[in-house]
Amino acid sequence: MDNQDYDVCIVGGAGHVGLPLALAFAASGQRVIIHDLNKAALEMIRSGTMPFVEYGAEPLLNKALLENRLLFSAEPHDITRAEHVIVAIGTPGDEYLNPKLRALLDLFKRLHPYLRPSQTIIIRSTVFPRTCRQVERVLSQDGQRWKVAYCPERIAQGYAIRELKELPQIVSGSSSEAVEAATRLFGTISPEIVQLEVEEAELAKLITNAWRYIQFAAANQFYMVASSIGIDFNRVRDAMVRGYGRAASLPSAGFAAGPCLLKDTMQLASFNNHFQLGHAAMAINEGLPNFVVDMISRRHHLSETRVGILGMAFKADVDDIRDSLSYKLGKILRFHGAQMFYSDEFARDPTFITKEELVAAVDVAIVGVPHSAYRTLVVPPGLDLVDVWGVVPAQTHVQV
Ligand SMILES: NC(=O)c1ccc[n+]([C@@H]2O[C@H](COP(=O)([O-])OP(=O)(O)OC[C@H]3O[C@@H](n4cnc5c(N)ncnc54)[C@H](O)[C@@H]3O)[C@@H](O)[C@H]2O)c1
């Protein structure tokens, strides 16, 4: 019998999902192995610094370090030392937006020598429906009975530390033993456990993100309809939602981006052929940068125009630029000959300039993401400000 001297090992433990979860378990009194191939990130975390913006995480990290609750490892043999193994690696699609199922299955084949049937194997990454059964099949090829659970992550990036304490946790598993073990583990950090069958849980996660992506698409479609006839959608929306609960779920328009929403919507679409709404949402959300550029080109000769993008991260008040539509926007504008300038409040890049320098240097500024700092941004007179989100105070707006 191997010595299982840790409660949990998180594979992908230095990532945006893995690390907050590791800290939540450590804060609940457990001993956690943070296993990751990214040694630079492991070093940074070991020194008490978060490798990305995650509100409320650093104090938990430093407390866990002081209490000696964390083991950092890039070595697979350490995984054997934990009672529960949670896999939270990235599950990106391929360049044609199809899921890459093999990557996760190959990972389990590689990890197999370091895993034990006595451990609970918990998949946390978002997966294509029926993937977890395939993982169980891969592990069971050795003739042993494995406990495989699927417990999807549903936090909003940047706010995981708060949300892990507040959100109900969906738990599913290949056997009642797997469900019971995962329920006990997540019961230590979650206020409520909701049990589902594995395939239901896989779908629940994908539909959660697809639903959000479709809501953003609805807002973006309405924005384009309004803008194309010169009407400020944000004024219309504000009036619609005020005191009117039935319209309250209409989000503001904006560049719906990041590593999850589009990818998960497309996983659902590639799972069966009947998800036209998902494809429509992709066409609308991914088409918004083109729409904005089209509208700007009616007022400016782009090849003679200096354009700045305020906000390169994929969402407000974080530093994560993965799959941000601000980059797509910049690419389209450069293609049309515009001279480009970029700025962000959190993401670091030596080519970025400050927001004040940017608004002083350009003819057109586009809000790429609604960082809170833009709520008080002073915009020079005469600047053409394109603010799809409606974050900059109204008196400075120019309608696209
Ligand atoms: N980011 C979010 O807000 C969010 C929310 C819910 C669900 N998800 C899902 O969670 C999963 C992880 O997303 P993320 O944003 O945390 O990704 P991420 O890229 O931030 O983190 C993944 C981590 O896994 C590590 N890794 C990759 N391969 C590894 C391996 N073979 N062994 C050990 N470590 C390995 C990477 O170095 C990285 O640190 C994805 O399936 C994603 O769709 C993400």
The ligand as a MOL file (V3000), in Angstrom:
LIG
                    3D

  0  0  0     0  0            999 V3000
M  V30 BEGIN CTAB
M  V30 COUNTS 44 48 0 0 0
M  V30 BEGIN ATOM
M  V30 1 N -10.6010 29.4940 -16.7340 0
M  V30 2 C -11.8440 29.3690 -16.3040 0
M  V30 3 O -12.4610 30.3190 -15.8130 0
M  V30 4 C -12.5530 28.0400 -16.3670 0
M  V30 5 C -13.8040 27.9260 -15.7270 0
M  V30 6 C -14.4420 26.6910 -15.7300 0
M  V30 7 C -13.8560 25.6170 -16.3920 0
M  V30 8 N -12.6590 25.7480 -17.0440 0 CHG=1
M  V30 9 C -12.0630 24.5720 -17.6720 0
M  V30 10 O -11.0320 24.1290 -16.7970 0
M  V30 11 C -9.9620 23.5650 -17.5490 0
M  V30 12 C -8.6620 24.2720 -17.2050 0
M  V30 13 O -8.7510 25.6260 -17.6390 0
M  V30 14 P -7.7410 26.7320 -17.1300 0
M  V30 15 O -8.2920 28.0290 -17.5600 0
M  V30 16 O -7.4330 26.5050 -15.6970 0 CHG=-1
M  V30 17 O -6.4430 26.3800 -17.9870 0
M  V30 18 P -4.9580 26.8650 -17.6580 0
M  V30 19 O -4.2220 26.7540 -18.9410 0
M  V30 20 O -4.9660 28.1390 -16.9160 0
M  V30 21 O -4.4230 25.7520 -16.6460 0
M  V30 22 C -4.0850 24.4580 -17.0320 0
M  V30 23 C -2.8230 24.0600 -16.2800 0
M  V30 24 O -2.5630 22.6920 -16.5900 0
M  V30 25 C -1.1620 22.5380 -16.7410 0
M  V30 26 N -0.9450 21.3150 -17.5140 0
M  V30 27 C -1.1970 21.0980 -18.8260 0
M  V30 28 N -0.9070 19.8300 -19.1440 0
M  V30 29 C -0.4710 19.2270 -18.0100 0
M  V30 30 C -0.0360 17.9200 -17.6960 0
M  V30 31 N 0.0250 16.9690 -18.6240 0
M  V30 32 N 0.3380 17.6550 -16.4290 0
M  V30 33 C 0.3080 18.6260 -15.4720 0
M  V30 34 N -0.1100 19.8820 -15.7140 0
M  V30 35 C -0.4900 20.1690 -16.9660 0
M  V30 36 C -0.7110 23.8310 -17.4100 0
M  V30 37 O 0.6710 24.0510 -17.2400 0
M  V30 38 C -1.5820 24.8510 -16.6970 0
M  V30 39 O -0.9420 25.3640 -15.5470 0
M  V30 40 C -10.3830 23.6520 -19.0050 0
M  V30 41 O -11.0350 22.4600 -19.3470 0
M  V30 42 C -11.3720 24.8070 -19.0000 0
M  V30 43 O -12.2830 24.7170 -20.0720 0
M  V30 44 C -11.9850 26.9470 -17.0170 0
M  V30 END ATOM
M  V30 BEGIN BOND
M  V30 1 1 1 2
M  V30 2 2 2 3
M  V30 3 1 2 4
M  V30 4 1 4 5
M  V30 5 2 4 44
M  V30 6 2 5 6
M  V30 7 1 6 7
M  V30 8 2 7 8
M  V30 9 1 8 9
M  V30 10 1 8 44
M  V30 11 1 9 10
M  V30 12 1 9 42
M  V30 13 1 10 11
M  V30 14 1 11 12
M  V30 15 1 11 40
M  V30 16 1 12 13
M  V30 17 1 13 14
M  V30 18 2 14 15
M  V30 19 1 14 16
M  V30 20 1 14 17
M  V30 21 1 17 18
M  V30 22 2 18 19
M  V30 23 1 18 20
M  V30 24 1 18 21
M  V30 25 1 21 22
M  V30 26 1 22 23
M  V30 27 1 23 24
M  V30 28 1 23 38
M  V30 29 1 24 25
M  V30 30 1 25 26
M  V30 31 1 25 36
M  V30 32 1 26 27
M  V30 33 1 26 35
M  V30 34 2 27 28
M  V30 35 1 28 29
M  V30 36 1 29 30
M  V30 37 2 29 35
M  V30 38 1 30 31
M  V30 39 2 30 32
M  V30 40 1 32 33
M  V30 41 2 33 34
M  V30 42 1 34 35
M  V30 43 1 36 37
M  V30 44 1 36 38
M  V30 45 1 38 39
M  V30 46 1 40 41
M  V30 47 1 40 42
M  V30 48 1 42 43
M  V30 END BOND
M  V30 END CTAB
M  END
